Amino acid sequence: MKTFTEKAKKLPVRCFDVVVAGGGTAGVVAAIAAARTGAKTVLIEQKGYVGGTMLEGGTTLHSFFTLGKLFGRESRQIVKGIPQEIVDRLVAAGGCTGHLVDEVNVDYDEHCTLIDVETYKYVAAQMLQEAGVTIYFNTLVAGADVEEGHIRGVIVQSRVEGRLYFEASAFIDATGWGDLAAYAGAECILPKEYSVANSVGIAGVDVEKYTQYLQENGGLSGITYGLRDGKENQIVRVGAPFHKVLSTLMTQHAKAAGNDKATAMLNVKDNPDNHIPLEAQKEMARLALTLGFTTVHDNYFMYLKVNYVMKQGVTDQAEMTRAELALRERQQESLALLKKTIPGCEHAFIARTSPTLCTRRGRTVVCDYDIPNQEILDGVHHEDDIALFGFHDCAPKMHVGGDGSYGIPLRAILVKGIDNLFAVGMMISSDYYAYMSTRNTVSCMAQGQAAGTLAAMAAQQNVPPRQVPFAALKAQLLEDGVYLGA
Ligand SMILES: Cc1cc2nc3c(=O)[nH]c(=O)nc-3n(C[C@H](O)[C@H](O)[C@H](O)COP(=O)(O)OP(=O)(O)OC[C@H]3O[C@@H](n4cnc5c(N)ncnc54)[C@H](O)[C@@H]3O)c2cc1C
């Protein structure tokens, strides 16, 4: 292959205590925590706003709570701290339903918390600024300077200032893709599961009419009511799972796309109540369009998921471009299909898309500890837990055992072989089923708070994070509102 040798050049150096790479679900919380703990913190985000996949892929924040009703006990809130503060601020700004009790999905997520994408971007940025975080938007983490398992600095590419060098004591990879870890030479695994999405916000719809159609045609699994545009008791979430709407067609589609894991998860069975026209169902299957939605506004679906399976994986550039193009095409086709098929969608239009596709899984970064799914199913807690979590995305097939919660130990976010790097968010857990729990938004946020806090403490003490006594970290987390058990 023909090559080109880039000329060495001197880069301007910026000095910080803590560098957070990626201003998404986990990174925002990590940066707020680090700055509040007293560290000079920089947050580097490739886009011009924060939020990441939590805004561009997801539907409801899974989950601040344990399951209760299914097991005949009280559901408990086990994630608090900064993630809860974000919810409170969003509610105050009119951009969140708060935590709703979901009477239908008691075997899945009993509580749901729905947010408005645009309000989050604004409120989270306010919180970062209040905490004193330096934000570098439109800036890409593009390299790492590592010596003997210690990161001395990261190289970034700023749209405005070009290439820069950010020096710091501790680094947090919150990129979702494991970019910083990979640049730093950490061991990473590329999982063989590459279902990506570009969820779409659709406006101009009649939420009630749409829901009624799905209900009358056997396509609905549940409705959740809550605060919508200031009015109580409105439809805010509708479940329309694959097997209700698409019957066996979705299985055929997943198989044809080579996504055996998705096929296994779908558990598709014929649904005799389904009277949605067959041609429309075939189209939905082809487009991998799911009809369930969440919303906090009248006449708006905050998220409809449009999916695509990347056969080659998320590190193949050509396949990535094909996926971006295909998803845009599918969004338009999905809109046309909705307008034609479902009452209430006649005047629908696309009001929001993500600037890029969202991956469900990028690299898995190898950490000191890899949480096995069995621990989640057994509800295991550890001496060094930095967060509790109680949601499993494979429910109702799999549930978190014990008292409904398990612990995420500090070891699970310390990157193996590098003494000052954390990995937080969807990058931890190599076991597919464990990852189906740890990857969820609220888990990512909780990991972020712990990483940010410890990174700041380590920087202040001028030691690598592993040398900060765990008791000191725990005391700080508790003081900052983190729940670590009764
Ligand atoms: C389609 C879809 C639906 C989902 N549905 C749900 C759901 O209903 N409930 C739920 O709880 N979870 C859901 N999830 C999972 C959850 O949303 C994600 O696992 C989680 O948000 C990931 O958070 P993160 O912090 O790891 O990454 P992200 O939130 O993606 O944050 C990474 C950030 O880093 C930035 N970045 C990346 N690389 C660089 C770089 N090199 N330099 C600078 N910045 C960079 C990105 O722009 C982004 O802002 C869903 C995921 C997808 C894809």
The ligand as a MOL file (V3000), in Angstrom:
LIG
                    3D

  0  0  0     0  0            999 V3000
M  V30 BEGIN CTAB
M  V30 COUNTS 53 58 0 0 0
M  V30 BEGIN ATOM
M  V30 1 C -30.6620 2.6040 18.9480 0
M  V30 2 C -30.3410 2.5200 20.3960 0
M  V30 3 C -31.3720 2.4480 21.3130 0
M  V30 4 C -31.1010 2.3840 22.6780 0
M  V30 5 N -32.1500 2.3520 23.5670 0
M  V30 6 C -31.8970 2.4750 24.8960 0
M  V30 7 C -32.9620 2.6400 25.8220 0
M  V30 8 O -34.1350 2.6490 25.4720 0
M  V30 9 N -32.6310 2.7780 27.1460 0
M  V30 10 C -31.3350 2.7710 27.5820 0
M  V30 11 O -31.1100 2.9420 28.7800 0
M  V30 12 N -30.3070 2.5810 26.7220 0
M  V30 13 C -30.5640 2.4550 25.3880 0
M  V30 14 N -29.5220 2.3090 24.4930 0
M  V30 15 C -28.1590 2.1550 25.0160 0
M  V30 16 C -27.5680 3.4580 25.5130 0
M  V30 17 O -28.2000 4.5590 24.8940 0
M  V30 18 C -26.0570 3.5170 25.2330 0
M  V30 19 O -25.4280 2.3070 25.5470 0
M  V30 20 C -25.4170 4.6310 26.0690 0
M  V30 21 O -26.1110 5.8430 25.8650 0
M  V30 22 C -23.9500 4.7630 25.7260 0
M  V30 23 O -23.3920 5.8090 26.4910 0
M  V30 24 P -21.8390 6.1450 26.3600 0
M  V30 25 O -21.5740 7.2500 27.3170 0
M  V30 26 O -21.0500 4.9030 26.4670 0
M  V30 27 O -21.6610 6.6540 24.8650 0
M  V30 28 P -22.3230 7.9040 24.1430 0
M  V30 29 O -23.5210 8.3840 24.8740 0
M  V30 30 O -22.4890 7.5330 22.7260 0
M  V30 31 O -21.2170 9.0240 24.2810 0
M  V30 32 C -20.0420 9.0230 23.5390 0
M  V30 33 C -19.7230 10.4700 23.1710 0
M  V30 34 O -18.3770 10.5350 22.7390 0
M  V30 35 C -18.2920 11.3140 21.5630 0
M  V30 36 N -17.1160 10.8120 20.8570 0
M  V30 37 C -16.9200 9.5860 20.3150 0
M  V30 38 N -15.6840 9.4670 19.8340 0
M  V30 39 C -15.0620 10.6380 20.0870 0
M  V30 40 C -13.7500 11.1350 19.8450 0
M  V30 41 N -12.7950 10.3690 19.2650 0
M  V30 42 N -13.4580 12.4100 20.2210 0
M  V30 43 C -14.3920 13.2060 20.8090 0
M  V30 44 N -15.6560 12.7850 21.0630 0
M  V30 45 C -15.9700 11.5130 20.7220 0
M  V30 46 C -19.6160 11.0590 20.8560 0
M  V30 47 O -19.9240 12.0980 19.9480 0
M  V30 48 C -20.5770 10.9850 22.0340 0
M  V30 49 O -21.1170 12.2560 22.3700 0
M  V30 50 C -29.7640 2.3730 23.1190 0
M  V30 51 C -28.7110 2.4470 22.1980 0
M  V30 52 C -28.9920 2.5320 20.8450 0
M  V30 53 C -27.8660 2.6530 19.8720 0
M  V30 END ATOM
M  V30 BEGIN BOND
M  V30 1 1 1 2
M  V30 2 1 2 3
M  V30 3 2 2 52
M  V30 4 2 3 4
M  V30 5 1 4 5
M  V30 6 1 4 50
M  V30 7 2 5 6
M  V30 8 1 6 7
M  V30 9 1 6 13
M  V30 10 2 7 8
M  V30 11 1 7 9
M  V30 12 1 9 10
M  V30 13 2 10 11
M  V30 14 1 10 12
M  V30 15 2 12 13
M  V30 16 1 13 14
M  V30 17 1 14 15
M  V30 18 1 14 50
M  V30 19 1 15 16
M  V30 20 1 16 17
M  V30 21 1 16 18
M  V30 22 1 18 19
M  V30 23 1 18 20
M  V30 24 1 20 21
M  V30 25 1 20 22
M  V30 26 1 22 23
M  V30 27 1 23 24
M  V30 28 2 24 25
M  V30 29 1 24 26
M  V30 30 1 24 27
M  V30 31 1 27 28
M  V30 32 2 28 29
M  V30 33 1 28 30
M  V30 34 1 28 31
M  V30 35 1 31 32
M  V30 36 1 32 33
M  V30 37 1 33 34
M  V30 38 1 33 48
M  V30 39 1 34 35
M  V30 40 1 35 36
M  V30 41 1 35 46
M  V30 42 1 36 37
M  V30 43 1 36 45
M  V30 44 2 37 38
M  V30 45 1 38 39
M  V30 46 1 39 40
M  V30 47 2 39 45
M  V30 48 1 40 41
M  V30 49 2 40 42
M  V30 50 1 42 43
M  V30 51 2 43 44
M  V30 52 1 44 45
M  V30 53 1 46 47
M  V30 54 1 46 48
M  V30 55 1 48 49
M  V30 56 2 50 51
M  V30 57 1 51 52
M  V30 58 1 52 53
M  V30 END BOND
M  V30 END CTAB
M  END
